């Protein structure tokens, strides 16, 4: 059985959505990042990057949420576009766009807006601007099609949903009005029964919610370990 190492963060939720949509049997393995589970040797042996999610499938181990989506899509043949050069080019391009752009800039916007010990206007503006720019690219793309790759729901839509559903946290609730087509996609996916089940897996474990000294030390190691 698949072992799915997860938390309630955006990236694990993408994978949870696929698992619930596909009906694959899996064992949820909670990683409580505010308690520092991601830095324990047994987890680092699975994911040396000390992030969530990770997936163990027999002797195969996959980490990085978009890599897991691609792995599961190819393994099952579900939620994938046609196996043509054109379709695969679009698939890989948009998956990497989410992995290298949407996710990192959204995450940094959340950090500097909500968790940084100092509210640095430059950093807040920098990451909000880039998060909005990336969401704007998705918005323009979705203005011309129902889903990211056309008329069919795929792993790209799942990857986008993971972060776009948190636009209120990333850049502020008031900015939803700028992205009506992106909101349409998020709302459609969020209304699917599989999405409700995916979001609910976080309730199977009592994750720590306090952002105290223990949590800051576990999640923001740069505050305690100087490199220069």
VOBA-54925 format. One record per residue (C-alpha): residue number from 1; residue in three letters; x, y, z. Coordinates in nm, 4 decimals, m for minus. Example, Ala and Ser with C-alpha at 12.3 -4.5 7.8 and 13.67 -1.06 7.14 Angstrom:
2
PT  num  residuo         u         v         w
PT    1      ALA    1.2300   m0.4500    0.7800
PT    2      SER    1.3670   m0.1060    0.7140
END
This chain:
228
PT  num  residuo         u         v         w
PT    1      UNK    0.0000    0.0000    0.0000
PT    2      UNK    0.1131    0.3545   m0.0720
PT    3      UNK    0.2418    0.5514    0.2251
PT    4      UNK    0.1586    0.9208    0.1976
PT    5      UNK    0.3554    1.1539    0.4240
PT    6      UNK    0.1553    1.4702    0.4637
PT    7      UNK    0.0524    1.7798    0.6537
PT    8      UNK   m0.2354    2.0193    0.5891
PT    9      UNK   m0.0176    2.2544    0.3805
PT   10      UNK   m0.0944    2.3350    0.0139
PT   11      UNK    0.1559    2.0984   m0.1464
PT   12      UNK    0.0424    1.7826    0.0357
PT   13      UNK   m0.3184    1.8709   m0.0414
PT   14      UNK   m0.2502    1.8470   m0.4166
PT   15      UNK   m0.1412    1.4873   m0.3701
PT   16      UNK   m0.4250    1.4084   m0.1310
PT   17      UNK   m0.6642    1.5305   m0.3989
PT   18      UNK   m0.5193    1.2918   m0.6566
PT   19      UNK   m0.5269    0.9992   m0.4139
PT   20      UNK   m0.8909    1.0642   m0.3311
PT   21      UNK   m0.9903    1.1246   m0.6934
PT   22      UNK   m0.8203    0.8076   m0.8137
PT   23      UNK   m0.9416    0.5802   m0.5354
PT   24      UNK   m0.5910    0.4481   m0.4694
PT   25      UNK   m0.5477    0.2755   m0.1344
PT   26      UNK   m0.2998    0.4646    0.0817
PT   27      UNK   m0.1878    0.4957    0.4397
PT   28      UNK   m0.1756    0.8565    0.5626
PT   29      UNK    0.1479    0.9239    0.7519
PT   30      UNK    0.1321    1.2597    0.9341
PT   31      UNK    0.4405    1.4809    0.9478
PT   32      UNK    0.3893    1.7488    1.2117
PT   33      UNK    0.6176    2.0237    1.0846
PT   34      UNK    0.5550    2.2508    1.3848
PT   35      UNK    0.6924    1.9761    1.6073
PT   36      UNK    0.9917    1.9196    1.3798
PT   37      UNK    0.8964    1.5755    1.2454
PT   38      UNK    1.0431    1.6729    0.9067
PT   39      UNK    1.3933    1.6879    1.0575
PT   40      UNK    1.3874    1.3425    1.2163
PT   41      UNK    1.6370    1.0946    1.0648
PT   42      UNK    1.3651    0.8463    0.9694
PT   43      UNK    1.1858    1.1116    0.7631
PT   44      UNK    1.5042    1.2554    0.6129
PT   45      UNK    1.5771    0.9059    0.4833
PT   46      UNK    1.2571    0.9413    0.2786
PT   47      UNK    1.2774    1.3105    0.1920
PT   48      UNK    1.6260    1.4615    0.2317
PT   49      UNK    1.4790    1.8081    0.1679
PT   50      UNK    1.2865    1.7948    0.4990
PT   51      UNK    0.9627    1.9078    0.3342
PT   52      UNK    0.6207    1.7531    0.2858
PT   53      UNK    0.4811    1.5657    0.1048
PT   54      UNK    0.6578    1.2405    0.0262
PT   55      UNK    0.5292    0.9118   m0.1121
PT   56      UNK    0.6593    0.5578   m0.0675
PT   57      UNK    0.5344    0.3001   m0.3159
PT   58      UNK    0.7096   m0.0287   m0.2426
PT   59      UNK    1.0745    0.0312   m0.3228
PT   60      UNK    0.9980    0.3625   m0.4973
PT   61      UNK    1.0217    0.6881   m0.3038
PT   62      UNK    0.9077    1.0181   m0.4512
PT   63      UNK    0.9268    1.3623   m0.2967
PT   64      UNK    0.8107    1.7031   m0.4224
PT   65      UNK    0.4385    1.7374   m0.4733
PT   66      UNK    0.4468    1.7895   m0.8496
PT   67      UNK    0.6851    1.4979   m0.8953
PT   68      UNK    0.4422    1.2811   m0.6988
PT   69      UNK    0.1508    1.3928   m0.9160
PT   70      UNK    0.3457    1.3068   m1.2307
PT   71      UNK    0.4517    0.9719   m1.0831
PT   72      UNK    0.0974    0.8764   m0.9829
PT   73      UNK   m0.0465    1.0027   m1.3105
PT   74      UNK    0.1921    0.7879   m1.5106
PT   75      UNK    0.1489    0.4909   m1.2750
PT   76      UNK   m0.2291    0.4890   m1.3010
PT   77      UNK   m0.2903    0.6564   m1.6353
PT   78      UNK   m0.5503    0.8747   m1.4635
PT   79      UNK   m0.5933    1.2518   m1.4966
PT   80      UNK   m0.3295    1.2705   m1.7678
PT   81      UNK   m0.3530    1.4328   m2.1136
PT   82      UNK   m0.3106    1.2321   m2.4352
PT   83      UNK    0.0361    1.0863   m2.4830
PT   84      UNK    0.1342    1.3164   m2.7679
PT   85      UNK    0.4341    1.5500   m2.7911
PT   86      UNK    0.2054    1.8550   m2.7911
PT   87      UNK    0.0039    1.7469   m2.4879
PT   88      UNK    0.3085    1.6322   m2.2922
PT   89      UNK    0.4860    1.9579   m2.3677
PT   90      UNK    0.1950    2.1504   m2.2201
PT   91      UNK    0.1726    1.9127   m1.9236
PT   92      UNK    0.5375    1.9457   m1.8265
PT   93      UNK    0.5461    2.3207   m1.8876
PT   94      UNK    0.2503    2.3983   m1.6632
PT   95      UNK    0.3540    2.1499   m1.3953
PT   96      UNK    0.6971    2.3136   m1.3766
PT   97      UNK    0.5375    2.6590   m1.3827
PT   98      UNK    0.3465    2.5688   m1.0677
PT   99      UNK    0.6488    2.3989   m0.9099
PT  100      UNK    0.8993    2.6756   m0.9792
PT  101      UNK    0.6749    2.9821   m0.9792
PT  102      UNK    0.3290    2.9644   m0.8256
PT  103      UNK    0.4273    2.7558   m0.5236
PT  104      UNK    0.7544    2.9218   m0.4184
PT  105      UNK    0.6373    3.2806   m0.4640
PT  106      UNK    0.3056    3.2104   m0.2945
PT  107      UNK    0.4860    3.0455   m0.0056
PT  108      UNK    0.7249    3.3377    0.0361
PT  109      UNK    0.4346    3.5820    0.0224
PT  110      UNK    0.2653    3.3909    0.3033
PT  111      UNK    0.5883    3.3882    0.5036
PT  112      UNK    0.6658    3.7574    0.4770
PT  113      UNK    0.3036    3.8672    0.5215
PT  114      UNK    0.2189    3.6425    0.8154
PT  115      UNK    0.5222    3.4846    0.9825
PT  116      UNK    0.8377    3.6922    0.9365
PT  117      UNK    0.9520    3.8460    1.2668
PT  118      UNK    0.9898    4.1809    1.0887
PT  119      UNK    0.7393    4.3193    0.8402
PT  120      UNK    0.9743    4.4243    0.5616
PT  121      UNK    0.7827    4.6312    0.3030
PT  122      UNK    1.0255    4.5427    0.0235
PT  123      UNK    0.9952    4.1674    0.0819
PT  124      UNK    0.6158    4.1821    0.1218
PT  125      UNK    0.5785    4.3822   m0.1997
PT  126      UNK    0.8269    4.1655   m0.3907
PT  127      UNK    0.6562    3.8352   m0.3168
PT  128      UNK    0.3001    3.9626   m0.3360
PT  129      UNK    0.3788    4.1138   m0.6755
PT  130      UNK    0.5279    3.7897   m0.8063
PT  131      UNK    0.2470    3.5771   m0.6624
PT  132      UNK   m0.0084    3.8026   m0.8289
PT  133      UNK    0.1879    3.7943   m1.1550
PT  134      UNK    0.1844    3.4151   m1.1572
PT  135      UNK   m0.1848    3.4002   m1.0704
PT  136      UNK   m0.2449    3.6513   m1.3492
PT  137      UNK   m0.0803    3.4165   m1.5998
PT  138      UNK   m0.3095    3.1356   m1.4851
PT  139      UNK   m0.6089    3.3682   m1.5078
PT  140      UNK   m0.5310    3.4667   m1.8660
PT  141      UNK   m0.4799    3.1034   m1.9635
PT  142      UNK   m0.8071    2.9912   m1.8054
PT  143      UNK   m1.0007    3.2697   m1.9751
PT  144      UNK   m0.9742    3.0649   m2.2954
PT  145      UNK   m1.0366    2.7125   m2.1658
PT  146      UNK   m1.2237    2.5290   m1.8917
PT  147      UNK   m0.9204    2.3506   m1.7487
PT  148      UNK   m0.5481    2.4151   m1.7681
PT  149      UNK   m0.4991    2.1672   m2.0539
PT  150      UNK   m0.8283    2.2233   m2.2326
PT  151      UNK   m1.1551    2.0413   m2.1704
PT  152      UNK   m1.0216    1.7660   m1.9447
PT  153      UNK   m0.9493    1.7777   m1.5711
PT  154      UNK   m0.5858    1.6742   m1.5110
PT  155      UNK   m0.3066    1.6751   m1.2558
PT  156      UNK   m0.2213    2.0296   m1.3666
PT  157      UNK   m0.5534    2.1520   m1.2305
PT  158      UNK   m0.4841    1.9676   m0.9052
PT  159      UNK   m0.1432    2.1354   m0.8798
PT  160      UNK   m0.2954    2.4784   m0.9406
PT  161      UNK   m0.5782    2.4149   m0.6919
PT  162      UNK   m0.3328    2.3379   m0.4127
PT  163      UNK   m0.2096    2.6969   m0.3984
PT  164      UNK   m0.4803    2.9010   m0.5731
PT  165      UNK   m0.7462    2.8033   m0.3206
PT  166      UNK   m0.5367    2.9933   m0.0628
PT  167      UNK   m0.5283    3.3232   m0.2500
PT  168      UNK   m0.6880    3.4997    0.0520
PT  169      UNK   m0.3897    3.3923    0.2643
PT  170      UNK   m0.1292    3.4465   m0.0076
PT  171      UNK   m0.2266    3.7945   m0.1251
PT  172      UNK   m0.5552    3.8849    0.0463
PT  173      UNK   m0.9231    3.8054    0.0034
PT  174      UNK   m0.9866    4.1300   m0.1840
PT  175      UNK   m0.7696    4.0148   m0.4757
PT  176      UNK   m1.0015    3.7287   m0.5751
PT  177      UNK   m1.1939    3.9781   m0.7889
PT  178      UNK   m0.8935    4.0033   m1.0226
PT  179      UNK   m0.8999    3.6315   m1.1014
PT  180      UNK   m1.2583    3.5264   m1.1889
PT  181      UNK   m1.1558    3.2385   m1.4148
PT  182      UNK   m0.9057    3.1052   m1.1650
PT  183      UNK   m1.1718    3.1260   m0.8941
PT  184      UNK   m1.4115    2.9399   m1.1209
PT  185      UNK   m1.1616    2.6535   m1.1456
PT  186      UNK   m1.0884    2.6528   m0.7724
PT  187      UNK   m1.4571    2.6567   m0.6832
PT  188      UNK   m1.5352    2.3739   m0.9255
PT  189      UNK   m1.2583    2.1528   m0.7885
PT  190      UNK   m1.3349    2.2399   m0.4259
PT  191      UNK   m1.6951    2.1296   m0.4812
PT  192      UNK   m1.5843    1.7802   m0.5831
PT  193      UNK   m1.6346    1.5131   m0.3135
PT  194      UNK   m1.2708    1.4078   m0.3492
PT  195      UNK   m1.1546    1.7579   m0.2576
PT  196      UNK   m1.3601    1.7536    0.0616
PT  197      UNK   m1.2101    1.4154    0.1522
PT  198      UNK   m0.8595    1.5384    0.0729
PT  199      UNK   m0.8918    1.8445    0.2941
PT  200      UNK   m1.0388    1.6306    0.5726
PT  201      UNK   m0.7343    1.4028    0.6029
PT  202      UNK   m0.5652    1.6650    0.8197
PT  203      UNK   m0.8320    1.5902    1.0801
PT  204      UNK   m0.7073    1.2330    1.1132
PT  205      UNK   m0.4139    1.3644    1.3145
PT  206      UNK   m0.4030    1.6339    1.5792
PT  207      UNK   m0.1451    1.8616    1.4196
PT  208      UNK    0.0102    2.1298    1.6332
PT  209      UNK   m0.1455    2.4681    1.5555
PT  210      UNK    0.0494    2.7004    1.7861
PT  211      UNK    0.3243    2.9091    1.6277
PT  212      UNK    0.5415    2.9129    1.9405
PT  213      UNK    0.9192    2.8950    1.9855
PT  214      UNK    0.9232    2.5203    1.9162
PT  215      UNK    0.7331    2.5700    1.5906
PT  216      UNK    0.9461    2.8635    1.4758
PT  217      UNK    1.2645    2.6680    1.5477
PT  218      UNK    1.1352    2.3706    1.3470
PT  219      UNK    0.9934    2.5655    1.0533
PT  220      UNK    1.2272    2.8651    1.0276
PT  221      UNK    1.5713    2.7281    1.1022
PT  222      UNK    1.7406    3.0341    0.9556
PT  223      UNK    1.6334    3.2239    1.2667
PT  224      UNK    1.8547    2.9985    1.4766
PT  225      UNK    2.1303    2.8846    1.2387
PT  226      UNK    2.3343    3.1670    1.0890
PT  227      UNK    2.5171    3.1082    0.7610
PT  228      UNK    2.7105    3.4358    0.7539
END
